Amino acid sequence: MDAKPNDSGESRAWDGLPVAVFWDQSLAWGLLCIRELSRRGVPFRLLRASDICRGGLEPFRVLLVPGGWAAHKVRVLGETGRKCLSGFIFRGGSYIGFCGGAGLALSSPPALKLTGIERMPLAERLPSASGGVMVEGTLSHPAWKDLPPSIPVSVWWPSQFRWDAGCDAAPVAVYADPADDFQVADLRVRDLGRNVCWADLESTYGINLNPARIKGHPAIIEVPEGKGRLVLSYAHLETPGDSAGNRLFLNLLRYLDASSAGSESAGGAPGSHPEDFPDERAWSGIRSAREAARELIEFGEANLFWNWRKPWLLRWRRGIRGLEYGTLQVCLDFMADLKDRMPPGTRAGDWGKRTESLDAATGEFCVRAKRLLLEEMVAAQAGAVTKLGKVNEKVDAQRKELFGSRMNHGGMCGALFDLVDSLLFDLISLSGLQESRTQTDCLLRSP
């Protein structure tokens, strides 16, 4: 069946192979990717690290790696996964990664060293950028077909590529000027005016803030490796509502599918699949966990810790965590909504223990998160509260218990997200979304 005309004006159905999506540790970023694939009528297959390590990439031409912390992806792939990914690319496969998925391929740890390109050191880059930014395209690149020379895209706290003369990579797009909703830390750039003194702000905040630091730097690069190639993008081209960025995403997929060597059929390698459809008791546990997360979000809104910047992304007060809390609600909302998308007649199995664990872990996490937020609010009255720095004995201990000692969530949050991650994989695999060849409505609801 032909896809409906999309916002680029083209009506040609996807005629390539299904796209492999490396799912582990992607969470909400993975949901954004499969939403856009489904919306564009591109069939896909979710693969876990264990699938990749067992040769699950062999029938595919293109591997898509969504955002998410690269360190967690390295952990689940290990050396076996790294060798399998490297072999896939050298034999002619294509790798496209967004943000954390791009960083995963680099040579700077934590990463898999699939290419020699490095990550720019933190002291030199713009570490806290988010929102819309213009990029200028390399118009000779096939993926830039039918796009204007400059388009708006979104970035969500990206790293940057270390761009040395002579490096074996070509820019697909470079950063230009900020768009209207571009922020650095909690500052919206357009509100600061033209005469802002960035040096003074950077001294106060203790981090780089000037958007000029990224202007002219590559946002998207293509790197040849063996017979294959990698397209690494710190721009999140799957961001809902970014029509031009979404079109560039589709163009890149078409380009990579057409230019990659590989099997002519991916039908025999769907990756891991659960056998049973979750029963009503399982859905009850998912719904209960979702309500606990919603109560936490409402608590944060009432106490002015955050508000919704996008339907799928919070804007939180500087000095506290926010991404993790919003991610939890978005993922649980998605899981609960999948009930109505399950194909009829699928045999019911007992997922009760898994979703009971989800319910209990979510409830405990949300209770402890409220306590932490209140302690952080009190501490803020006595001085600045930083996200990773020491605050006081109570706050420091609670933060370590909930999130570990690093930015890339460990502790209770890490264990909870591992459970959410595995349940999402199974539910999506059962839902039939992977087979979509027509556009669907939005898979992520507004809160």
C-alpha positions in Angstrom: 0.0 0.0 0.0 1.3 3.4 -0.9 2.1 5.9 1.9 0.0 9.0 2.1 1.7 12.1 0.9 3.9 13.6 3.6 4.9 17.2 4.3 7.6 17.2 1.7 5.0 16.7 -1.0 6.3 13.3 -2.1 4.0 10.3 -2.2 6.5 7.5 -3.1 6.2 4.6 -0.7 9.3 3.3 1.1 10.7 0.6 -1.2 13.8 -0.4 0.8 14.4 -3.0 3.4 13.2 -2.6 7.0 15.5 -0.5 9.1 17.2 -2.2 12.1 16.8 -0.1 15.3 19.2 -0.7 18.2 16.7 -0.4 21.0 18.6 -0.9 24.3 18.9 2.2 26.5 17.0 4.5 24.1 13.8 5.0 26.1 12.0 8.2 25.0 14.5 8.9 22.3 13.8 5.5 20.8 10.1 6.2 20.9 10.7 9.4 18.9 12.6 7.5 16.3 10.0 4.7 15.8 7.2 7.4 15.8 8.9 9.1 12.8 9.6 5.8 11.0 6.0 4.8 11.5 4.7 8.2 10.4 6.8 7.9 7.2 5.7 4.3 6.5 9.2 2.9 7.0 9.1 -0.7 8.4 11.6 -1.4 11.1 12.9 -4.2 13.4 13.9 -3.6 17.0 17.2 -5.3 17.9 18.6 -5.8 21.3 22.4 -6.0 22.1 21.9 -9.8 22.4 20.5 -9.9 18.9 23.4 -8.0 17.5 25.9 -10.2 19.3 24.2 -13.3 17.7 24.6 -11.9 14.1 21.1 -10.3 14.0 22.4 -7.5 11.7 23.2 -9.7 8.8 20.0 -9.3 6.8 19.9 -5.5 7.1 21.3 -2.6 5.2 20.8 0.2 7.7 21.1 0.3 11.5 19.5 3.3 13.3 20.8 4.1 16.8 18.6 6.5 18.7 19.8 8.9 21.4 20.4 8.0 25.0 23.5 7.8 27.1 26.4 6.2 25.1 27.9 4.7 28.3 24.8 2.6 28.9 24.8 1.4 25.3 28.5 0.5 25.5 27.7 -1.5 28.7 25.1 -3.7 27.1 26.9 -4.3 23.8 30.4 -5.1 25.2 33.3 -6.1 23.0 31.3 -8.7 21.1 28.7 -6.2 20.1 31.4 -3.7 19.1 33.0 -6.3 16.8 29.6 -7.2 15.3 28.8 -3.5 14.6 32.2 -2.9 13.1 32.0 -6.0 10.9 28.5 -4.9 9.7 29.8 -1.5 8.6 33.0 -2.8 7.0 31.0 -5.4 4.9 28.9 -2.6 3.5 26.2 -1.8 6.1 25.2 1.8 7.1 25.0 3.2 10.6 23.0 6.3 11.4 23.0 7.6 14.9 21.4 10.6 16.7 23.1 12.4 19.6 24.1 9.5 22.0 23.8 7.1 19.1 26.3 9.3 17.2 28.6 9.5 20.2 28.5 5.8 20.6 30.5 5.4 17.3 33.3 7.8 18.2 36.7 7.0 19.5 36.5 9.1 22.7 35.3 7.1 25.7 32.6 6.0 26.5 32.2 4.8 22.9 32.8 1.8 20.6 35.6 3.3 18.4 33.8 2.5 15.2 35.5 5.5 13.6 38.6 7.6 14.5 36.5 10.8 14.9 36.7 12.1 18.4 34.4 13.9 20.7 35.3 17.5 21.5 36.5 18.0 25.1 33.9 19.4 27.5 35.9 22.5 28.2 35.8 23.5 24.5 32.2 22.7 23.5 28.8 24.2 24.2 27.5 21.6 26.7 24.0 22.9 27.5 22.4 23.8 24.2 18.8 22.8 23.4 16.0 23.7 21.1 16.0 24.9 17.5 19.0 25.9 15.5 19.6 26.5 11.8 21.9 24.2 9.9 23.4 24.8 6.5 23.6 21.8 4.2 26.2 20.4 1.9 24.0 20.7 -1.1 25.9 18.2 -3.2 25.0 15.5 -0.8 22.2 13.3 -2.1 20.3 13.5 1.2 19.9 17.3 0.6 17.6 16.7 -2.4 14.5 19.0 -2.5 15.6 20.8 0.7 16.6 24.5 0.9 20.2 25.4 1.7 19.4 26.2 5.3 16.8 24.4 7.5 15.8 24.5 11.2 16.5 21.4 13.3 16.5 20.6 17.0 19.4 19.7 19.3 18.9 18.3 22.8 22.1 18.9 24.9 24.5 17.6 22.2 28.2 16.9 22.3 30.3 18.1 19.4 32.7 16.5 16.9 36.3 17.2 17.2 37.0 18.5 13.7 40.7 18.2 12.8 42.1 19.1 9.4 42.4 16.0 7.3 40.0 13.8 9.2 38.3 11.1 7.1 34.8 12.6 7.3 32.6 15.0 5.4 30.1 17.4 6.8 26.5 16.8 5.8 25.4 20.0 7.7 27.0 22.7 9.8 25.5 24.8 12.5 24.4 28.3 11.7 22.4 30.7 13.8 20.0 29.9 16.8 16.3 29.6 16.1 13.7 31.3 18.3 13.5 28.6 21.0 17.2 27.9 21.3 18.4 27.8 24.9 21.8 27.6 26.7 21.3 26.2 30.2 18.1 27.9 31.3 18.5 31.0 29.1 16.5 31.5 26.0 19.0 33.2 23.6 16.5 35.5 21.9 15.4 37.0 25.2 19.0 38.1 26.0 19.2 40.7 23.2 22.1 41.5 20.9 24.3 43.3 23.4 24.5 40.4 25.9 27.9 40.0 27.5 28.5 36.3 27.2 31.8 36.4 29.1 29.9 37.7 32.2 27.2 35.1 31.9 29.8 32.3 31.5 31.6 33.5 34.5 28.4 33.4 36.6 27.2 30.0 35.3 30.7 28.4 35.2 30.1 26.9 31.8 30.4 27.8 28.1 27.2 29.6 26.9 28.0 31.6 23.8 26.2 30.0 20.8 29.0 31.3 18.5 31.0 28.4 19.8 29.1 26.0 17.5 28.6 28.2 14.5 30.3 26.6 11.5 30.9 23.4 13.3 29.5 20.2 11.8 26.2 19.1 13.1 25.9 16.0 10.9 28.9 14.1 9.3 29.4 11.1 7.1 32.3 8.8 7.7 33.4 6.0 5.3 34.5 2.8 6.9 35.4 -0.3 4.8 32.6 -0.8 2.3 30.1 0.9 4.5 29.5 4.3 6.1 28.3 6.1 9.2 26.1 9.1 9.3 26.5 10.7 12.8 24.1 13.5 13.7 24.0 15.6 16.9 20.9 17.2 15.4 17.8 15.2 16.5 16.2 14.8 13.0 13.4 12.7 14.5 12.1 15.6 16.7 8.3 15.8 16.3 7.2 18.9 14.4 10.6 19.5 12.7 9.2 19.1 9.2 12.5 19.9 7.3 14.6 17.9 9.7 12.2 15.0 9.4 12.5 15.2 5.6 16.3 15.1 5.9 16.0 12.1 8.1 13.9 10.3 5.5 16.3 11.4 2.7 19.2 10.0 4.7 17.5 6.7 5.2 16.8 6.4 1.4 20.3 7.3 0.6 21.8 4.8 3.0 19.5 2.0 2.0 20.3 2.6 -1.7 24.0 2.8 -1.2 24.6 0.0 1.2 25.5 -3.6 0.3 23.6 -6.4 2.0 20.9 -8.9 1.8 17.9 -8.4 -0.4 15.4 -9.5 2.3 15.2 -8.7 6.0 12.0 -10.7 6.5 13.7 -13.6 8.3 15.4 -11.6 11.1 12.9 -9.8 13.2 15.1 -10.0 16.3 13.9 -11.1 19.7 10.2 -11.5 20.2 8.2 -12.3 23.3 5.7 -15.1 22.8 2.7 -13.9 24.7 0.5 -10.9 24.9 0.3 -9.4 28.4 -3.0 -10.1 30.3 -5.2 -7.7 32.2 -3.3 -8.1 35.4 -0.2 -6.9 33.6 -1.9 -3.8 32.2 -3.1 -3.0 35.7 0.5 -2.8 36.9 1.5 -0.6 34.0 -1.5 1.7 34.6 -0.7 2.0 38.3 3.0 2.8 37.5 1.8 5.5 35.1 -0.4 7.1 37.7 2.5 7.2 40.2 4.7 8.9 37.6 1.9 11.4 36.7 1.5 12.3 40.4 5.2 13.0 40.5 5.0 15.3 37.5 2.0 17.1 38.9 3.9 17.6 42.2 6.8 19.1 40.3 4.5 21.4 38.3 2.7 22.6 41.5 6.1 23.4 43.2 7.5 25.1 40.1 10.2 22.6 39.5 9.3 22.2 35.9 6.7 22.6 33.1 6.2 20.9 29.8 8.4 22.4 27.1 7.2 19.9 24.5 4.5 17.2 24.9 7.4 14.7 25.4 10.0 16.9 27.2 10.1 18.8 30.4 11.7 22.2 31.0 13.2 21.9 34.5 14.7 24.3 37.0 18.5 24.6 36.8 20.4 22.5 39.3 17.9 19.6 39.6 17.2 16.5 37.5 14.3 16.7 35.0 15.0 14.6 32.0 14.7 11.4 34.0 11.3 12.3 35.5 9.8 13.3 32.2 11.2 10.3 30.4 9.6 8.0 32.9 6.1 9.5 32.4 6.5 9.5 28.6 7.5 5.9 28.5 4.8 4.7 30.8 2.1 6.6 28.9 3.3 5.0 25.7 3.3 1.5 27.3 -0.3 2.0 28.6 -1.5 3.3 25.3 -0.2 0.3 23.4 -3.0 -1.9 24.8 -5.4 -0.5 22.1 -2.8 -1.2 19.4 -2.4 -4.9 20.1 -3.6 -7.2 17.3 -6.7 -9.2 18.2 -6.4 -12.8 19.1 -2.9 -12.7 20.4 -2.5 -15.4 23.2 -2.4 -13.9 26.7 0.5 -14.7 28.9 1.4 -13.9 32.5 3.4 -10.8 32.6 2.2 -10.2 36.1 5.5 -10.5 37.9 7.3 -8.1 35.6 4.7 -5.4 35.8 4.2 -5.9 39.5 8.0 -5.2 39.8 7.5 -2.1 37.5 4.6 -0.8 39.7 6.6 -1.3 42.9 9.8 0.2 41.6 8.0 3.2 40.1 6.1 3.9 43.2 9.1 3.7 45.4 11.2 5.9 43.0 8.5 8.6 42.8 8.1 8.7 46.6 11.8 9.2 47.1 12.0 11.6 44.2 9.5 13.9 45.9 11.5 13.8 49.1 14.7 14.7 47.2 13.0 17.6 45.3 11.8 19.1 48.6 15.3 18.8 50.1 16.7 20.5 47.0 14.2 23.3 47.3 15.1 23.9 50.9 18.8 23.8 50.1 18.4 26.3 47.2 17.3 28.9 49.8 20.8 28.8 51.3 22.7 29.0 48.1 23.1 27.7 44.6 22.2 24.0 44.0 24.2 22.3 41.2 23.1 19.0 39.6 26.2 17.0 40.3 28.1 19.1 42.9 27.8 18.5 46.6 24.9 20.3 48.3 24.5 18.9 51.8 24.5 15.6 53.6 20.8 14.8 53.0 20.6 15.9 49.4 23.9 14.2 48.5 22.8 10.9 50.0 19.4 10.9 48.4 20.8 11.8 45.0 23.3 9.0 45.1 20.6 6.5 46.0 18.3 7.6 43.3 20.7 8.4 40.5 24.2 7.2 41.4 27.1 9.7 41.2 27.2 10.4 37.5 25.0 12.3 35.0 24.1 9.2 33.2 21.5 7.9 35.7 22.5 4.9 37.8 21.0 3.9 41.2 17.3 3.3 41.5 16.7 5.2 38.3 19.1 3.1 36.3 17.5 -0.2 37.5 14.0 1.2 36.9 14.9 2.3 33.3 16.4 -1.1 32.6 13.0 -2.6 33.4 11.1 0.0 31.4 13.4 -0.5 28.5 12.9 -4.3 28.3 9.1 -4.0 28.7 8.9 -1.4 25.9 10.9 -3.7 23.6 8.5 -6.6 24.2 5.3 -4.5 23.9 6.4 -2.8 20.7 7.5 -6.1 19.2 4.0 -7.5 19.9 2.1 -4.4 18.8 2.6 -4.7 15.0 4.1 -1.2 14.8 7.3 -2.6 13.2 5.4 -3.7 10.2 3.9 -0.3 9.4 4.1 0.7 5.8 1.6 3.6 6.1 1.7 6.8 8.1 0.1 6.6 11.5 -1.1 9.2 14.0 1.2 10.5 16.7 2.4 7.7 19.0 3.3 10.1 21.8 0.4 11.9 23.5 0.4 15.2 25.1 0.4 15.0 28.9 
